[in-house]
Amino acid sequence: MEKVIIVGSGCAGLTAAIYAARANLSPLVLEGRQPGGQLSTTTLVENFPGFPDGIDGPQLIMNMHAQAEKFGSRFSYSEATGFEPMNSHVRLQIDGEQWLETQSLIIASGASAKWLGLQNEEKMIGHGLTSCATCDGAFYRNVPVAVVGGGDSAAEEALFLTRFASKVYLIHRRDKLRASKIMAERVQRCDKIEPIWNSVIARYVPDQKGEMAAVDLRDVSTQEERRLPVACVFVAIGHEPNAKPYAGKLEMDGEGYLVTKKLVESKYPGVFIAGDVADRVYKQAITAAGAGCAAAMEAEKYLSGLE
Ligand SMILES: Cc1cc2nc3c(=O)[nH]c(=O)nc-3n(C[C@H](O)[C@H](O)[C@H](O)COP(=O)(O)OP(=O)(O)OC[C@H]3O[C@@H](n4cnc5c(N)ncnc54)[C@H](O)[C@@H]3O)c2cc1C
């Protein structure tokens, strides 16, 4: 029987691992399909405290990993595929086969940004293609940028980006926003935002260094294409929480995010939830790390109570 299993090795999972390992619990961390989580897909991170010159996302993750390992965390590339809460422990299925038993579980499986599914998309992420204006907006001062989407988050990202960019194109495949009335009105009133209706991005156009230089837009009614120079594209079409194994067993909101009580608690004693898998609002490395810390401290308290 394990004492603590942590599902996920992003900022939340690794911070939980550091705290649980330092509490002598020797946690087992399941890394899943994206070891290191979302930060492993980005370049410079400028808003994680403690790094005044910024730090490369993958480097930050490698540091957290080394710190967790140093105190005795164990790692496995397995994926959690099934979840069964029992009276005094939890059964967790890995890779669709084996079942592990654990006294406590920390679910830190994050969320995946939805992308457009274009050909060179994976290569462009972190090179002028991102899903987070709060994270990357400040890198694009006095240059034109584009936001893709038509909901509240697209409207919010576009408005936020007007603080930095010379122009914000809001690309939407329909002829009006699906955002709330108040957000749509704010967008309309803002001179710096230019909506481009009935249009989709057909392809990203990188420069010679592989950084975003332009996008090719396709009008969905006429199929005509035109090139739009932009330094960055912010895709704001939503996130998908990685919470499938818990469907029907843990509480979820309408978008599939896990619901917590008191920051990290689930409805089962001993099962804690941390980071983007339960966060539809902040979605930041530091908030995920903070929740990971809280989850590990709660798990430690829960295990002490069992003794
Ligand atoms: C391009 C980009 C740039 C960003 N830039 C910044 C930035 O500059 N500053 C900032 O603060 N934030 C930034 N963010 C947001 C930040 O990365 C996230 O808020 C943070 O990574 C969330 O951490 P997490 O641990 O909750 O989840 P994630 O990082 O999503 O990690 C989830 C982990 O869970 C694992 N997993 C998922 N399902 C399973 C399963 N079934 N079994 C086992 N493991 C599983 C995955 O493999 C992964 O290891 C950025 C995000 C992106 C996409």
Ligand as a Chemical Component Dictionary entry (heavy atoms), coordinates in Angstrom:
data_LIG
# 
_chem_comp.id                   LIG 
_chem_comp.type                 NON-POLYMER 
_chem_comp.pdbx_formal_charge   0 
_chem_comp.three_letter_code    LIG 
# 
loop_
_chem_comp_atom.comp_id 
_chem_comp_atom.atom_id 
_chem_comp_atom.alt_atom_id 
_chem_comp_atom.type_symbol 
_chem_comp_atom.charge 
_chem_comp_atom.model_Cartn_x 
_chem_comp_atom.model_Cartn_y 
_chem_comp_atom.model_Cartn_z 
_chem_comp_atom.pdbx_ordinal 
LIG C1  C1  C 0 2.233  27.800 -23.637 1  
LIG C2  C2  C 0 1.974  28.065 -22.165 2  
LIG C3  C3  C 0 2.679  29.060 -21.523 3  
LIG C4  C4  C 0 2.471  29.296 -20.162 4  
LIG N1  N1  N 0 3.199  30.275 -19.558 5  
LIG C5  C5  C 0 3.027  30.503 -18.238 6  
LIG C6  C6  C 0 3.785  31.517 -17.569 7  
LIG O1  O1  O 0 4.615  32.224 -18.178 8  
LIG N2  N2  N 0 3.538  31.710 -16.242 9  
LIG C7  C7  C 0 2.612  30.982 -15.538 10 
LIG O2  O2  O 0 2.468  31.185 -14.335 11 
LIG N3  N3  N 0 1.879  30.032 -16.154 12 
LIG C8  C8  C 0 2.067  29.770 -17.470 13 
LIG N4  N4  N 0 1.296  28.823 -18.105 14 
LIG C9  C9  C 0 0.275  28.114 -17.322 15 
LIG C10 C10 C 0 0.941  27.026 -16.452 16 
LIG O3  O3  O 0 1.772  26.247 -17.269 17 
LIG C11 C11 C 0 -0.125 26.173 -15.778 18 
LIG O4  O4  O 0 -0.962 26.993 -14.998 19 
LIG C12 C12 C 0 0.518  25.118 -14.871 20 
LIG O5  O5  O 0 1.404  24.320 -15.630 21 
LIG C13 C13 C 0 -0.535 24.228 -14.213 22 
LIG O6  O6  O 0 0.138  23.244 -13.505 23 
LIG P1  P1  P 0 -0.569 21.855 -13.126 24 
LIG O7  O7  O 0 0.481  21.079 -12.390 25 
LIG O8  O8  O 0 -1.857 22.099 -12.465 26 
LIG O9  O9  O 0 -0.926 21.141 -14.490 27 
LIG P2  P2  P 0 -0.090 20.807 -15.805 28 
LIG O10 O10 O 0 1.092  21.661 -15.978 29 
LIG O11 O11 O 0 -1.134 20.771 -16.874 30 
LIG O12 O12 O 0 0.438  19.314 -15.541 31 
LIG C14 C14 C 0 -0.432 18.228 -15.542 32 
LIG C15 C15 C 0 0.363  16.944 -15.357 33 
LIG O13 O13 O 0 -0.562 15.876 -15.165 34 
LIG C16 C16 C 0 -0.190 14.770 -15.974 35 
LIG N5  N5  N 0 -1.406 13.984 -16.240 36 
LIG C17 C17 C 0 -2.556 14.348 -16.863 37 
LIG N6  N6  N 0 -3.429 13.333 -16.877 38 
LIG C18 C18 C 0 -2.813 12.308 -16.221 39 
LIG C19 C19 C 0 -3.177 10.967 -15.901 40 
LIG N7  N7  N 0 -4.377 10.478 -16.224 41 
LIG N8  N8  N 0 -2.291 10.175 -15.240 42 
LIG C20 C20 C 0 -1.053 10.655 -14.894 43 
LIG N9  N9  N 0 -0.666 11.915 -15.163 44 
LIG C21 C21 C 0 -1.527 12.711 -15.819 45 
LIG C22 C22 C 0 0.426  15.394 -17.203 46 
LIG O14 O14 O 0 1.235  14.437 -17.880 47 
LIG C23 C23 C 0 1.218  16.535 -16.538 48 
LIG O15 O15 O 0 2.440  16.024 -16.061 49 
LIG C24 C24 C 0 1.497  28.545 -19.447 50 
LIG C25 C25 C 0 0.787  27.545 -20.096 51 
LIG C26 C26 C 0 1.020  27.294 -21.436 52 
LIG C27 C27 C 0 0.248  26.192 -22.131 53 
# 
loop_
_chem_comp_bond.comp_id 
_chem_comp_bond.atom_id_1 
_chem_comp_bond.atom_id_2 
_chem_comp_bond.value_order 
_chem_comp_bond.pdbx_ordinal 
LIG C1  C2  SING 1  
LIG C2  C3  SING 2  
LIG C2  C26 DOUB 3  
LIG C3  C4  DOUB 4  
LIG C4  N1  SING 5  
LIG C4  C24 SING 6  
LIG N1  C5  DOUB 7  
LIG C5  C6  SING 8  
LIG C5  C8  SING 9  
LIG C6  O1  DOUB 10 
LIG C6  N2  SING 11 
LIG N2  C7  SING 12 
LIG C7  O2  DOUB 13 
LIG C7  N3  SING 14 
LIG N3  C8  DOUB 15 
LIG C8  N4  SING 16 
LIG N4  C9  SING 17 
LIG N4  C24 SING 18 
LIG C9  C10 SING 19 
LIG C10 O3  SING 20 
LIG C10 C11 SING 21 
LIG C11 O4  SING 22 
LIG C11 C12 SING 23 
LIG C12 O5  SING 24 
LIG C12 C13 SING 25 
LIG C13 O6  SING 26 
LIG O6  P1  SING 27 
LIG P1  O7  DOUB 28 
LIG P1  O8  SING 29 
LIG P1  O9  SING 30 
LIG O9  P2  SING 31 
LIG P2  O10 DOUB 32 
LIG P2  O11 SING 33 
LIG P2  O12 SING 34 
LIG O12 C14 SING 35 
LIG C14 C15 SING 36 
LIG C15 O13 SING 37 
LIG C15 C23 SING 38 
LIG O13 C16 SING 39 
LIG C16 N5  SING 40 
LIG C16 C22 SING 41 
LIG N5  C17 SING 42 
LIG N5  C21 SING 43 
LIG C17 N6  DOUB 44 
LIG N6  C18 SING 45 
LIG C18 C19 SING 46 
LIG C18 C21 DOUB 47 
LIG C19 N7  SING 48 
LIG C19 N8  DOUB 49 
LIG N8  C20 SING 50 
LIG C20 N9  DOUB 51 
LIG N9  C21 SING 52 
LIG C22 O14 SING 53 
LIG C22 C23 SING 54 
LIG C23 O15 SING 55 
LIG C24 C25 DOUB 56 
LIG C25 C26 SING 57 
LIG C26 C27 SING 58 
# 
